[in-house]
Structure formats: structure tokens, C-alpha cells
Amino acid sequence: MIEVHEMQIFLAAAEDENFSAAARRLHLSQPAISFQIQALEQRLNVQLFQRTGRRIALTEAGRELMPMAREIVNLSSRIEENMCAAQGQVKGHITIGCTTSPGKYLLPRLIGAFRKQFPDVQFTVDVMSRQAAEEKLLNKEIHIGVLSICSKHKELECWPLMVDELVLIVAANHPWATREKISPSELKDAEWILREGGAATRQVILEHLAEFGFDEGDLRVAMELGSVEGVESAVEAGHGVSIASRIAVQRGLELGRIKAVAVEGMQVAREIYLARNRVRTCTCAQLRFREFIASPEGQHIVASVIA
């Protein structure tokens, strides 16, 4: 008989592609993970993983098992949560995939306040690209996604969370730092620090610049970096200018390390959405979290972050 904990171990190993990483995630020893996987393979009489040194990769049989294993684990969690809900308890585990700004600056505050009311609900929050969050929602790997664009996938339900303002940032000693406003044409003369290709912020920036006749090839890109913290540090050091989420760079602005400069005729903002897979049953814990976000307390937290 298949055990739920075996499927949890299999999924962790498959997602991390490494037994040691799966062991750390599940708070088990690496030999225990290896033993459980080998025992499962022997019982099913199939090889689930190809081993190459420390790396592992799913075989065809392993890939076929993935969605069924996920369904077993999800169903087990749902049974436990629903039985608790029937007794008036709110208990469970919510997994969230989100982009950088909400994941680092908003969700910790929302989750912290929510858990004061419902301490038996645990959260796992993974920061990832919008595309990755959508894919994990579609594959039923996470319960909630925080997306920078309302998804076009019919399987996903989206609802607004907040409006994120994007601002042009420059070093404190940059010539633009003392000016209230610059013209769009001046942007062509600047050296730019951008997020990596595929980043949601980069996409929004390029879309707004296109409205002023800018092509991506018109920008003098000095660096492409993989995090908003890296972008802010490069701007602070005087290596170029950028456009970033005000939420993400608010601390640097308050300390005077960087400056925000208005661009004539340009107001850059993006709607941030929460999303879920329509075909997945929404647990009591997930419903309560959604209600909390929409409540006056939840909205006050959102407003305080974007103020």
C-alpha cells in the first residue's frame, strides 16, 4: 500500500532534484531519503530516478507518478483540514508562490497578522518569477500565486491584491537627483541597470518605455541583475539608473542612498494579483486567509506597505 509520507519524500526529491536538499526540506537525513526512495522503487518494481553523481532526474515512470503523488498528498492534507474545520478549527498548510516585491515586503506582514488569529495554519512562501508561479498553479504544486499580471489561463482565477508603483531611481549624487522632473528623451542618454530577461518588472518597464517610442535596443544597458537588491546596489554605486518597485526600494529612498525622479508624462504602476487554480478545492484555511486579506485589517496592512 502506498503511504502518504512516501509520496511526500518522492515529491521533495523530484522537485529539488537532489536527495540532500530534499532531506533538509523534510528535516530528515540524506540516507533516510535514499532508503525510502529505493524501497519505493523496489515495491513498485520501477526506477523512478536516474542517478548521476549527486544529481538525480526523473525517469519516465517518475514523471508519470508525479501528478498522482501530488494528488495523494493534497487529498491527505484536505481530509485533515476539513475534519478540523468540521470541529470549528482552522488548521492546515498553505503554499504560496510569488514575485519578489510582494514576497519580501507584503506577505510576511499579512501572514504574521493572520497567524495571530489562526496559529495552526502554516505557510511556505517561495519567491519565483510570474511564469514559474503560473506553472506551479497549473500543476497544482502551490495553493496561491501572487502575480504581476492577471493570468490569461482559464484554469486560474485572479483577483486584485494591490497596486505597485514603479519609480525611476538614481544615485544620490547623480545629476538628476536634484531635479523634480526629467523629460523622457533624456532616458536615452542614461546607462541602465535592468533585471534579467523574463523578470516581471523588466517587462513592465519596457512596455511603458515603448509608449514613448523607446525600443529595448535604444537603451544603453550597463548591467542585468537577478534581484531588485542587486539593482538598487548598482544604482546606489552610480553604475546607472533603473526603474524599480517603490515598495522594494523604499528603505533606500528613506535613508537617502538613492533618489526617485519623476519622468514627465510617465506614471508607471502595475496591478498585483492573487491567483488560484479553479479546479482545486479551496480549504477552510485558504478561505479564511483570502477573507483576511479582504478584511479591514488586511487592507490596512496592504495600504501601509504601499503608502
N, C-alpha and C positions, 0 to 999 in steps of 0.2 A: 504494500500500500504506500502511495506517495504521501510524504509528510510535508506540512506547510514549511517547516524550518529548512527542509532540503531545498525547496523552491526559492526561499529567501537567499540561501547561500549560493545557489546556482545563478540567480539574477544578479547578485552583487558581483560575483566573479565575471559574469558575462559583460556587465556594464563597465567594470573597472579594467577588464582585460588583464588582470593581474591578481594572483591569489593573495599576495601580501597586502595589496590595497584593499581587497575585499575583507581580509581579516581585520584590518584596522577599522574599517567601517562598521563591522559587526561585533567588534570587541572580542574577537576570538584569536587563537594562534594560527599562524600560517599552516602548520602541519594539520591542524584540525580541519581547516578548509579543504586542503588537498585530500585528506582521508574521506571527507563527506562526499566530495565530487567523485572520487574513484569508486566509492561504494554505490553511488547513484548510477554511475556508468555500468558497473557490473550488474546491478539489479535490472536495469533497462536493456542491458546487452547491446549498448551502442557507445560510441565515442562522442562525447559532447564538445570536447575542446581539443584543438591541436596545440601541442606544447612546443615552443621554440625558445629555449633558454628560460628567461624569466617572464617572457611574454606568452600570452595564450590568445587563441582566436577560436570563435565558434565554428564547429563543423556544420554541415547541412542539417544533421539531426539536432544539433544545438539550436540552430536558428529556428527550426520548426517547433522546438519546445518553448522558446521564449514567450510567445503570446499566451500559451496555455499556462505556463508557470506564473506569469503576471496575473492572469485571471484567478488562479488559485489563491495567490497571496491577497489580491484585492478583495475577493469574496470572503476570505477568512477575517480580514480586518472589518469588513462591512457587517458581518454577523456579530462580532464582538461589540461594535459601536451601536448597532441597532438594539441589541439586548440591553446595553447600558441606557440607551435613550428610553426604552420601554419602562425603565425603573426611574426615569426622571434625571438620569445622569448624562452629562455631556463629556464624552471621552473619545479619544482617537488620535490619529496621526495625520497631519496634512502636509503634503509635499508641494512646494511652490518653485517654479522656475521663472526667473525674472531678469530683466536687463539691469545694468549697473546702478543707475541713479535710484530707482525705487528700492532695489535690493539692499543698498547700503544706507540710505538716508530716510526712507519712509517705513518699510516693512518692519524693521526692528522695533520701532515705536508702536506701530499698530499691534504687532504680536505681543509685545510686552504688556500693553494695556488690556488686550483681550484675555491673556492668561491670568490676569488678576481676578477676572470673573470666572474663568474656566481653566483652572490649573491642571486638569487632567488631559488637556489637549496639547500634544507635542507637535512641533513644526520642524521641517527640514527645508531650508531655503538655499537653492543653488543659483548663482549668478551665471547667466549664459546669454547668448545672442537671441534676438527675437525669433530667428529662424529655428534655432535649437529648441526654444520653448514651445513653438508651434508643433514641431515634430514630436516632442515628448508628450504633448497633449493628445495629439492624434494617435500616438502609440499607447496611450493610457499609462504612461510612465510617471506622470505627475498629476496632481488634482487641480491645481490652479496655475495659470500662466499670467505674467504681467508683461503686456506687450506695448510697444511704442506705436503700433499701427493696428487698427481694427482688422482682424483676420478675415480673409475672403473665403476661408474654408467653411462650407455649410455645416460641417460637423461641430464647429466651435461656436459657442455663444460668448459674445463680448459685451461688456458694459463699462461706461466711463469710470475711471478712478480719480484722475486729476489732470490738470493742465501744467505742463512743464515748460517754463520759459527758457529759451536758449539765448545766450548773450555773447557778444564779441568780447574776448578778453585779451589784454596786452600786459606786458611787464610794467611795473610801477614807474620805471624810468623811460618808458617808450615815448616817442614824440606825441603819440595820440593820447597818452594818459591824462593830459591836462585839458583835453578838448571835450566839449559836451557832445559833439556830434561830428561824424565824418561823412563824406559822400561815398556812394557805392563804387564810383570809379577808382577811388583810392585803394580799394581792396586788391586790385590787380598788382599794385606795386609792393605788396607785403609778401613776406615769406610765411608760409602756413605750416602749422602743426596740426595734423589730422589724425583721427582714429583710423584703425586698419580698415581695409576694404570689407564691406559687409556689415560694419557696425551701424546701428540704427541712427545714431547722432550724425554720422558722416552722410548718410543718405538724406536726412532732413536738411542738412546744411547745403548740400549740392542742389537739392530741389529748389530751395529758396534763392540761391545764387543764380540759378538758371532763369528765374523770373526777371533778373536784371541783365540778362544776356551773357552771363558767365557760363563757360563750358569748363568741365573739370580740367581740361588741358590748359586753360588760361591761368590756373593757379600755380604759383611757384611753391611747390610742396617741398619743405626742407626735411620734414620727418613724418613718418607714420608710426603711431604708437598703439599698443594694445590695451591701454587703460586710460580713463579720464584723469587719474592721478599723474600718470606719465605726461599727459598733455599739459596739465596745469604746471608741473615742474619745469617742463621745457619752455613754456611761455614765461614763467617767472624768471628763468635764467636768461631771457632775452633772445631765444633762438627763433622766435616767430610769433605769430598771432593765431588765435583759434576761435571757434565758436563752441561753447560748452553749456551744459545744463547749469542753470543758476543754482539749483539745489546742490549739485556736486561741488561747485567752486565757491559756495557762499562763505565758507570759513576763510579761504584765501582772500576774498574780497573784504571781509570784515577786518582782517589783520593788515590789509594794505599791501599784501605781497603782489597782487595783481589788480588791475583796474578793468571795469566794464565800460565800454564805449558804445554809444548809440550810433546806428547807421541810418542815415536819412532815408525814410520811406520803407525801412525794413523792420518788421516785427516778426521774430521767429519764435514760434511756440508749437508744441505738439501735444496731442491728447494721449494720455497713458490709459490703457485699458486692462481690466481684469478679464480673464477668459477661462472657460471650462469646456470639457467635451460633453456635448449634449447627450450622448448615449450612455454616459456613466451615471449611475445613481448617486445623487448628492446626499452625503451622510449628514447626520444631525450636527456634527461638529463643523462641517463645511458650511451648512446653512447658517449656523449661529455666527460664524466668522464673517460671512457675507452680510448678515444683518448688522453686525457690529460696525463694519466699515461704513454702512449707510446711516448709522445712528448719529445723533448729535455729537457724542464723544468721539466717534471715529472721524467724522467730518472736521471736527475741531483739530484733531491731530494732523489730518491732511492739510488743512489751512495753515497750521503753524509751520509746517515744513516748507510750503511754497510761498510763505509771506516774505 
